[in-house]
Amino acid sequence: MFKLKAENGRNNICGQRLTQIRHEKNISQRQLARMMQIAGYDVDHHFIRRIENGERFVTDIELIALSKVLSVKLTDLIDDTIPIIKSDD
């Protein structure tokens, strides 16, 4: 079985952009998690932290939810300059 990862070892290509956007909007991880909860998504600040640290894979549904809550385009969250590698397990 293989896992897709970014070349930098992260499990997603949106975490760094999420951090940047969150800082630009002056929103803490807890505040973003609360915004997600108000919008009906069951997450906590650990969810945000793990995405930003590249520890967590992110689904397309989660990306759409984050883009809506942050009022940004979906493509703003994706850093498509990060190379993706395939590693075999």
KOLLO-857852 format. One record per atom (N, C-alpha, C): x negated, z, y. Coordinates in steps of 0.001 Angstrom, whole numbers, plus 524288, in hexadecimal, padded with zeros to 5 digits. Atoms other than C-alpha are relative to their C-alpha. Example, Ala and Ser with C-alpha at 12.3 -4.5 7.8 and 13.67 -1.06 7.14 Angstrom:
BEGIN
7FC86800007FB5A 7CFF481E787EE6C 7FC7C80000804B0 803347FFC47FB5A 7CA9A81BE47FBDC 80302802DA80442 
% end
This chain:
BEGIN
7FCBB800007FB64 800008000080000 7FC8B80000804E1 803128003E7FB3C 7FB187FD0780DAA 802F3802738048C 7FDBD7FDE97FB3A 7FD608032981AE1 7FDEF7FCCD80487 801B0802B17FB44 7FD0F7FBD38279A 7FE5C8040E803FC 801FC7FC907FBF6 7F4E58028F831D9 7FD677FCAE8042B 802FB8028D7FBE5 7EEE47FF0083EA5 7FA39800857FEAB 805977FFEE80117 7E06F7FC1783E4D 7FD7380527801A6 802137FAFF7FE2F 7DE28808DF8459A 801C0804927FC96 7FE677FBF9803A9 7E4298105B83A28 805508026780114 7FAE77FDCC7FEA1 7F1038135D840D9 804527FD917FCB7 7FB80801CA80305 7FE0E8120D83A11 803F77FD068034B 7FC74803057FCAC 8045D80B208458D 7FCEF7FD7480466 8027F802927FB89 801548025185113 802FE8012380505 7FCF67FEB47FB5E 80A92808D485AA7 7FEA18055680245 801087FAAA7FE4B 8055C816BB85BC1 7FD198006D80526 8030A7FFC37FB2F 7FB5A8144A86651 8032D7FE21804B2 7FC96801EA7FBC8 8050D80C6B86E6B 8043D803FC8013D 7FC087FBFB7FF1C 80F508170D86C89 7FDC38045780363 802957FBF47FCD6 805CC82125871E4 7FF6D7FE29805A4 800D6802207FAC2 802888186E87D75 8051F7FFBC8030F 7FAEF800757FD5F 810C6815B0880C3 8022E805658014A 7FE097FAB77FF27 81470823FB87F38 7FD278029080491 802FF7FDCD7FBAE 809778281188877 801707FD6680536 7FE73802C07FB39 80D2A81D8C89259 805358020B80210 7FAD97FE0C7FE81 81AFC823058925F 8000F805F1800AE 800927FA5D7FF5E 815DA83105892EF 803D68030A7FC83 7FC897FD97803D5 81D3A834FA886A0 7FCA08028A7FBC6 802DE7FD628042D 8181B83F0587CE3 8021E7FE3F7FAB4 7FE288013C80543 8193283D4586E46 80525802CD7FEDD 7FB2C7FD08800CD 8238C847F186DF1 8048B7FD998030A 7FBE08026F7FCDD 82B2D8416F878E6 801DA7FAE97FD7F 7FE88804E78028A 82AC883450871E8 8032A801137FB18 7FD0D7FE98804AF 82F4A83AA286547 80586801B580183 7FAD87FE407FE2D 83A708410B86CC9 803487FB53801C6 7FD39804BD7FE5D 83E1B833FD872E4 801FF7FD037FB43 7FE6C802A6804D3 83E7282E1986542 80493802E07FD72 7FBCC7FCE180245 846FD8394186079 805247FF2F802ED 7FB4B800E17FCCF 850858377C86BB9 802567FAA67FECB 7FE2A8054680150 85145829168680F 801F67FFA77FA5C 7FDD97FFE680546 8550382D2585A38 7FC177FF557FB9A 804048009F803F9 8480582C138530C 7FDBF805567FE8E 801BF7FAED801EC 843BA8379A84AAC 7FA0D800197FF90 805B87FFB77FFDF 8357C8394E84EA6 7FE5D804F9802D4 8022B7FBB27FCFA 82CBB843FF853EC 7FAC57FE488024E 804E1801907FD6A 820028444985B95 7FBB37FEB17FC11 803D58016180407 8183D8439884EDA 800727FA337FE93 7FF0B80594800E4 81E648363484C99 7FCF77FCC980401 802B0802C97FBC3 81910831AB859CF 7FA15800907FF5E 805A07FEFF8008A 80BB983801857BB 7FDA67FCCE7FB93 80211802D180489 809E7831D484A44 7FFD67FA1B800F9 80028805937FE98 80D5F8244E84F7C 7FB6F7FF02803A5 80424800CD7FC24 80441825B285B0E 7FA8F800937FDA8 805157FF3F80286 7F92582A7D85267 7FEE67FBF97FBBB 800B380408803F3 7FB2081F068492A 80087802007FA77 7FF6D7FDA080526 7FE728281283DD8 804EA7FE277FD2F 7FAE1801378022B 80C19822B883BB6 8012F7FA3080075 7FDF4805457FFBA 8116D8157883839 804F68002A80348 7FB70800337FC94 81C2881139841A2 8037E7FB7F7FE3B 7FC5A80411801A6 8284D809CD83D8A 801D57FCD6804B3 7FDDC803377FBCD 82E6D7FEEC84558 8047D802C8802BB 7FBAA7FD0C7FDB6 83A52807998477C 7FDF28040F803DB 802517FC157FC8B 831B78123984D57 7FDB97FD7A804E4 8021B802CF7FB7B 82AE1808578562B 804537FE97803DA 7FB9E8016F7FC9D 837EB8039D85B61 80217804D6802BD 7FE137FB267FDA5 83C778119D85DA1 7FC57801D18045D 803C77FE617FC02 82FFC814F686501 8004C7FC77804CC 7FFCB8039C7FB8B 830F7808B986D60 804EA800F88033D 7FB247FEF37FD23 83F1880BCD870EE 7FF9B8051380315 8005B7FAE77FD6D 83C6C81A1287416 7FC2B7FFD880496 803F0800637FBD6 8306D816A487C36 8013C7FBB6803FD 7FE7C804527FC93 8373480AF98828F 7FB8D7FC1D800CF 8041B803F87FFE8 82C3F8019F87F17 801607FBCF7FC06 7FF3980427803D6 82BF67F4B7877E6 7FD52801957FAE8 8023B7FEEE80522 829447F5A48696E 7FA4D7FE3A7FFC6 80555802118001A 81D1B7ED5186B4F 7FC32803528032B 8036B7FC877FCFE 817E17F73B87524 7FDA0804497FC91 801D97FBD780372 8164F800F9869FE 7FBFF7FE147FC04 803538022180422 80EA17F7E186125 7FAE77FDE680248 80521801F87FE6C 8001B7F5CE86302 7FE3A7FC0C7FBF1 8012C8040A803DA 7FE677E8E985C18 7FA4C7FE3C8001D 805958013D7FFF9 7EFDF7E88985F4E 7FD17803007FBBE 802807FCE380411 7ED0D7F27A8548D 800307FCF97FADB 8000C802DB804F8 7E8B07EB6B84827 80243803447FB92 7FDA17FD7580483 7EFED7EE9D83B9B 7FCCA7FE9C7FB30 802D9800FB804D8 7E8D57F02282EB1 80369801887FB61 7FD4A7FE95804D0 7EDE37F0D4820D8 7FC1A802CC7FC96 8036E7FD218037C 7E7E17FB4F8186E 802C7800E77FADC 7FDC77FF3080535 7EA307FC3F809CC 7FF53805AA7FE63 800417FAA28022C 7ED3A8095D8036F 800517FFD77FA28 
% end
